[in-house]
Amino acid sequence: MKNQFDFEPGFEPERYELDAAPAYRFTLGRRTFFKSVGAGIVVALMVERALAQQESGRRRGGGGRTPQDIGAWLHIGEDGAVTGYTGKVEVGQNIRTSLAQAIAEELRVPVESVRMVMADTKLTPFDAGTFGSRTTPDMARRLRQVAAAARELLIDRAAEEWKVDRTTLSAENGSIVGKDGKKMGYGDLTKGQKLTQAVAENPPMRSPDKWDTAGKPARKANAHAFVSGQHKYTSDMKLPGMLYGKILRPPSFGATLVSVDTKAAEAMPGVVVVRDGEFAGVAALTEFAAANALKAFKAEWKSTEQQVSGKDVFDHFKKSARGGEGGRGSTKIGSMEEGLGAADVKLQQKYTVAYIAHAPLEPRAALAQWEGENLTVWTGTQRPFGVRGDLASAFRISEDKVRVIVPDTGSGYGGKHRVEAATEAARLAKAAGKPVKIVWTREEEMTWAYFRPGGLIEVSSGARKDGALTAWEFHNYNSGGSAIRPLYDIPNQVVQLHDTNTPLKQGSYRALASTANNFARETHMDELAHELKIEPLEFRLKNLKDARLRAVLQAAAKKFDWGGKPAKGHGVGIAGGSEKGGYVATAVELMIEGDRVKLLRAVTAFECGAIVNPDHLKSQVEGAVVMGIGGALREAIQFENGKILNPRFSRYQVPRFSDVPQLETVLLDRKDLPSAGAGESPIIAIAPAIGNAIFSACGIRLRSLPLAPDGVKV
């Protein structure tokens, strides 16, 4: 399967290839089979062309070879216990529950009886990473296939045991049951045996309209451990004899270390000092002692020449732009000259999007332990196998000597593809001869992690006075190509993505660049509607043939009671869009109090195919909307000459409870469509809806994210 995702500039993606998990490989005719052996039943998928696909998809860095020593996808123990294995990570999106539902559905067992082992490079199949909203459409489907294959294998086994026609048997509640009521539990069927079998790639699976377990609410797996504080995040973990680490950081981006005097720190009891080229750090018995030892360093730095600052960054994007027509993300349909010639109304505008931080509740953290030449690292990352590769490369050891374990993590939002803390902790642990834990401070997280890219977007358009769009030209500088192409029916289009030089480290963010592209597009559509004196929703629907986007716009409008006149001082706005196979529309009501924007109500309609867990999905939608409010209203990284000016929550404002309006969610369950992921798409409509509502309230059109970091000057 080829990579079908858009990645942000500065992030080098792993190839997204088939996650086969062989321990042994054999060939029969033109088919390649993969098998893994263990107690109970272990199911491995039979995959045509798997070897060719994996070998052609070897990625650059981080274990770029077919894995040979990882477990199977599914294990049914002698006691009937069911364990699913996946390289995906749990970072708060609740996929531990939904993946267990996928297995339970096809295996016909209670969801509570399914245990998931996740993101452990020693135990789980290779996985490129948890990103791109691919867990539900890819991993859930794969686990359903494996569970269905296991079910059919168990039926075959029972039929052989009882000497009956397999069509007279069925799987129910963890047992194989005959028409005469005879029953045998899965554990009894596997007891004392070591069975492996290659199974068909497409075993019979239930259609969504017949789901019993999937498609319904399910209690969050391990919920009690989280609410009771029993769950151990990486930052909570301790090992015997463990030390705490701190790393020397430059005073600004691009600064190089000329010299460092560490004698005072080395004289402190219990302190280990490590210096390796530009890397310098300490490990000590307590975090406080490590911080004091680091303060004792006397470092001399050489700073780089004057760097681009925030106030100049959008001009810098335009001046440093590369590529254009025919480049990455480009589209050309029809003739812009003809389209503009046919237009009664023409409009040109610029929109800007600030760099913003991921601001995870849990900053980067890692605990590293060496046992001889073998390294184990516990860390919060979205790419455990990628981090394994990074560690192997850094220490010049083979990947089979590195184990990366990801405890359920305190959020990622696309910001934890790279986790430098893992290598830092491992370096200190190797020097100290003891386990070392590093937890980045909030200032480190918001300075040295990568950011959502800033961007400049220029839009030119034309429309006839009856509201039909005739021309659309869209240029994105720096922020990326996700959702860059319009879903509106426009006969003449030019869409181009321009790479630029970025002054800040940037990478993936929740929904990637679709937040920026959708903001510019849906704001511009509102502006066009105003110029044409056409109601904004009517204007969108007039130019929209995509049935799924029409459906969410209409559903949000109906729930919102769109079309009524807002109260004095209030404003309403609507926006829609699509990304990662999900379709979203959000309608907002707000008011302006003095210069403050007060959100009153946000109605979001969302459709992502067949719904696996409606409660889970509702939480995803509402979480995305709340997060989007931050980027819409206030979040922005301020920087000047290589320094971040607001690297803490006292100066970088994520949404507060007081910012959250009444949230209403409408879920459209399309059982006729495959399930898509929902971790990203719901975020993309809230910012333009807020901007459009601000214009409705006070007549001021805001074209830069964040819209109102210091309020709206009416």
HUFEN-V477946 format. One record per backbone hydrogen bond with DSSP energy under -1.0 kcal/mol. CO is the residue of the C=O (numbers start at 1). NH is the residue of the N-H. E is the energy in kcal/mol with one decimal. If there is no record, write none. Layout:
co & nh & e
CO & NH & E
CO & NH & E
This chain:
co & nh & e
8 & 11 & -1.8
15 & 17 & -1.1
18 & 20 & -1.3
24 & 35 & -2.0
26 & 33 & -2.8
28 & 31 & -2.0
31 & 28 & -2.3
33 & 26 & -1.7
35 & 23 & -2.2
35 & 24 & -2.1
40 & 195 & -1.8
41 & 76 & -1.6
44 & 199 & -1.2
47 & 50 & -1.1
49 & 53 & -2.5
50 & 54 & -2.7
51 & 55 & -2.8
52 & 56 & -2.1
53 & 57 & -1.1
63 & 65 & -2.0
73 & 85 & -3.1
74 & 43 & -1.1
75 & 83 & -2.6
76 & 41 & -1.5
77 & 80 & -1.9
81 & 77 & -2.8
82 & 115 & -2.6
83 & 75 & -2.6
84 & 117 & -3.3
86 & 119 & -1.9
90 & 409 & -2.7
94 & 98 & -1.6
95 & 99 & -2.7
96 & 100 & -1.2
97 & 101 & -2.1
98 & 102 & -1.7
99 & 103 & -1.9
100 & 104 & -2.8
101 & 105 & -2.5
102 & 106 & -1.4
103 & 107 & -2.5
104 & 108 & -1.3
104 & 109 & -1.5
108 & 174 & -2.3
110 & 113 & -1.7
111 & 114 & -1.5
113 & 82 & -1.1
115 & 84 & -2.7
117 & 86 & -2.1
119 & 406 & -2.3
120 & 123 & -1.2
120 & 124 & -3.0
129 & 131 & -1.0
131 & 134 & -1.1
134 & 138 & -2.2
134 & 139 & -1.0
135 & 140 & -2.5
138 & 142 & -2.5
139 & 143 & -2.8
140 & 144 & -2.1
141 & 145 & -2.3
142 & 146 & -2.4
143 & 147 & -2.7
144 & 148 & -2.6
145 & 149 & -2.4
146 & 150 & -2.4
147 & 151 & -2.3
148 & 152 & -2.3
149 & 153 & -2.2
150 & 154 & -2.5
151 & 155 & -2.1
152 & 156 & -2.3
153 & 157 & -2.4
154 & 158 & -2.6
155 & 159 & -2.6
156 & 160 & -2.2
157 & 161 & -2.3
158 & 162 & -2.6
159 & 163 & -1.2
159 & 164 & -1.7
165 & 168 & -2.2
166 & 169 & -1.9
170 & 177 & -3.2
172 & 175 & -1.3
174 & 186 & -2.4
175 & 172 & -3.0
176 & 184 & -2.0
177 & 170 & -2.0
178 & 181 & -1.9
182 & 178 & -2.9
184 & 176 & -2.9
185 & 189 & -1.7
186 & 190 & -1.4
187 & 191 & -1.3
190 & 193 & -2.1
193 & 40 & -1.6
195 & 42 & -1.6
199 & 46 & -1.5
207 & 210 & -2.6
208 & 211 & -1.3
220 & 223 & -1.7
222 & 226 & -1.2
223 & 227 & -2.2
224 & 228 & -1.9
225 & 230 & -1.2
225 & 231 & -2.4
233 & 236 & -1.7
234 & 237 & -1.1
239 & 242 & -2.0
243 & 437 & -2.4
244 & 284 & -2.3
246 & 282 & -2.5
252 & 255 & -1.6
256 & 302 & -2.9
259 & 300 & -3.0
261 & 298 & -2.0
262 & 266 & -2.5
263 & 267 & -1.4
265 & 268 & -1.3
268 & 271 & -1.4
272 & 283 & -2.1
274 & 281 & -2.4
276 & 279 & -2.1
279 & 276 & -3.1
280 & 248 & -3.0
281 & 274 & -2.9
282 & 246 & -2.2
283 & 272 & -3.0
284 & 244 & -3.3
286 & 290 & -2.2
287 & 291 & -2.3
288 & 292 & -2.2
289 & 293 & -2.3
290 & 294 & -2.2
291 & 295 & -1.9
292 & 296 & -1.0
294 & 297 & -1.5
298 & 261 & -2.5
300 & 258 & -2.8
300 & 259 & -1.4
302 & 256 & -2.5
309 & 312 & -1.5
312 & 316 & -2.1
313 & 317 & -2.2
314 & 318 & -1.6
315 & 319 & -2.4
316 & 320 & -2.3
324 & 327 & -2.8
327 & 330 & -2.1
331 & 495 & -2.9
333 & 493 & -2.9
335 & 339 & -2.5
336 & 340 & -3.0
337 & 341 & -1.9
338 & 342 & -1.5
345 & 463 & -2.2
347 & 461 & -2.5
349 & 459 & -2.7
351 & 457 & -3.1
352 & 705 & -2.7
353 & 455 & -2.5
355 & 637 & -2.9
356 & 452 & -2.8
364 & 440 & -2.9
365 & 380 & -1.1
366 & 438 & -3.0
367 & 378 & -2.6
368 & 436 & -1.9
369 & 376 & -2.7
371 & 374 & -1.7
374 & 371 & -3.0
375 & 403 & -2.7
376 & 369 & -2.5
377 & 405 & -2.6
378 & 367 & -2.3
382 & 130 & -2.8
383 & 387 & -2.7
384 & 388 & -2.1
385 & 389 & -1.9
386 & 390 & -2.3
387 & 391 & -2.6
388 & 392 & -2.4
389 & 393 & -2.3
390 & 394 & -2.5
391 & 395 & -2.1
392 & 397 & -2.0
398 & 401 & -1.8
399 & 402 & -1.8
401 & 375 & -2.9
403 & 377 & -2.7
404 & 121 & -2.4
405 & 379 & -2.1
409 & 411 & -2.1
410 & 362 & -1.9
412 & 415 & -2.4
413 & 510 & -1.2
416 & 382 & -2.8
419 & 422 & -1.6
420 & 424 & -2.2
421 & 425 & -2.7
422 & 426 & -1.9
423 & 427 & -2.3
424 & 428 & -2.1
425 & 429 & -2.6
426 & 430 & -2.2
427 & 431 & -1.8
428 & 432 & -2.6
429 & 433 & -2.0
435 & 243 & -2.9
436 & 368 & -2.7
437 & 245 & -2.8
438 & 366 & -2.5
441 & 445 & -2.6
442 & 446 & -2.2
444 & 447 & -1.2
444 & 448 & -3.0
451 & 507 & -2.4
455 & 353 & -2.5
456 & 477 & -3.2
457 & 351 & -2.8
458 & 475 & -2.7
459 & 349 & -2.4
460 & 473 & -3.3
461 & 347 & -2.2
462 & 470 & -2.7
462 & 471 & -1.7
463 & 344 & -1.7
463 & 345 & -2.5
464 & 467 & -2.2
468 & 464 & -2.7
471 & 462 & -1.9
472 & 494 & -2.4
473 & 460 & -2.6
474 & 496 & -2.8
475 & 458 & -2.4
476 & 498 & -3.5
477 & 456 & -1.7
481 & 484 & -1.7
488 & 490 & -1.1
492 & 472 & -1.5
493 & 333 & -2.6
494 & 474 & -2.7
495 & 331 & -2.6
496 & 476 & -2.6
498 & 478 & -2.4
499 & 322 & -3.0
505 & 451 & -2.3
509 & 512 & -4.0
511 & 514 & -2.0
513 & 517 & -2.8
514 & 518 & -2.2
515 & 519 & -1.5
516 & 520 & -2.3
517 & 521 & -2.3
518 & 522 & -2.8
519 & 523 & -1.9
520 & 524 & -2.3
521 & 525 & -2.4
522 & 526 & -1.4
523 & 527 & -2.2
524 & 528 & -2.7
525 & 529 & -2.3
526 & 530 & -2.1
527 & 531 & -2.3
528 & 532 & -2.4
529 & 534 & -2.6
535 & 539 & -2.5
536 & 540 & -1.9
537 & 541 & -2.6
538 & 542 & -2.0
539 & 543 & -1.0
541 & 544 & -1.3
543 & 489 & -3.4
546 & 550 & -2.2
547 & 551 & -2.0
548 & 552 & -1.7
549 & 553 & -2.1
550 & 554 & -2.5
551 & 555 & -2.3
552 & 556 & -2.7
553 & 557 & -2.2
554 & 558 & -2.3
555 & 559 & -2.2
556 & 560 & -2.3
557 & 561 & -1.2
557 & 562 & -2.8
561 & 564 & -1.2
567 & 570 & -2.4
569 & 592 & -1.3
571 & 590 & -2.3
573 & 588 & -2.9
575 & 586 & -2.6
577 & 584 & -2.7
579 & 582 & -2.2
582 & 579 & -1.9
583 & 607 & -2.4
584 & 577 & -2.2
585 & 605 & -2.7
586 & 575 & -1.7
587 & 603 & -2.8
588 & 573 & -2.0
589 & 600 & -2.6
589 & 601 & -1.9
590 & 571 & -2.5
591 & 598 & -2.9
593 & 596 & -2.6
595 & 712 & -3.5
596 & 593 & -2.8
598 & 591 & -2.1
600 & 662 & -1.9
601 & 589 & -2.4
602 & 664 & -2.4
603 & 587 & -2.7
604 & 666 & -2.9
605 & 585 & -2.0
606 & 668 & -2.7
607 & 583 & -2.7
608 & 676 & -2.8
609 & 670 & -1.9
612 & 215 & -3.1
613 & 617 & -2.7
614 & 618 & -2.5
615 & 619 & -2.1
616 & 620 & -2.1
617 & 621 & -2.6
618 & 622 & -2.6
619 & 623 & -2.7
620 & 624 & -2.3
621 & 625 & -2.3
622 & 626 & -2.5
623 & 627 & -2.4
624 & 628 & -2.6
625 & 629 & -1.6
627 & 631 & -1.2
628 & 632 & -1.9
629 & 633 & -2.4
630 & 634 & -1.9
630 & 635 & -3.0
632 & 707 & -3.8
633 & 708 & -1.2
638 & 645 & -3.2
639 & 310 & -2.8
640 & 643 & -1.2
642 & 253 & -2.5
643 & 640 & -2.3
648 & 651 & -1.9
648 & 652 & -1.8
656 & 659 & -1.6
657 & 660 & -1.2
662 & 602 & -2.7
664 & 604 & -2.8
666 & 606 & -2.7
670 & 673 & -2.1
673 & 610 & -1.5
680 & 683 & -2.1
681 & 684 & -1.8
685 & 689 & -1.7
686 & 690 & -2.3
687 & 691 & -2.5
688 & 692 & -2.6
689 & 693 & -1.8
690 & 694 & -2.4
691 & 695 & -1.8
692 & 696 & -1.9
693 & 697 & -2.0
694 & 698 & -2.4
695 & 699 & -2.3
703 & 352 & -1.8
705 & 354 & -1.7
708 & 711 & -1.2
712 & 714 & -1.3
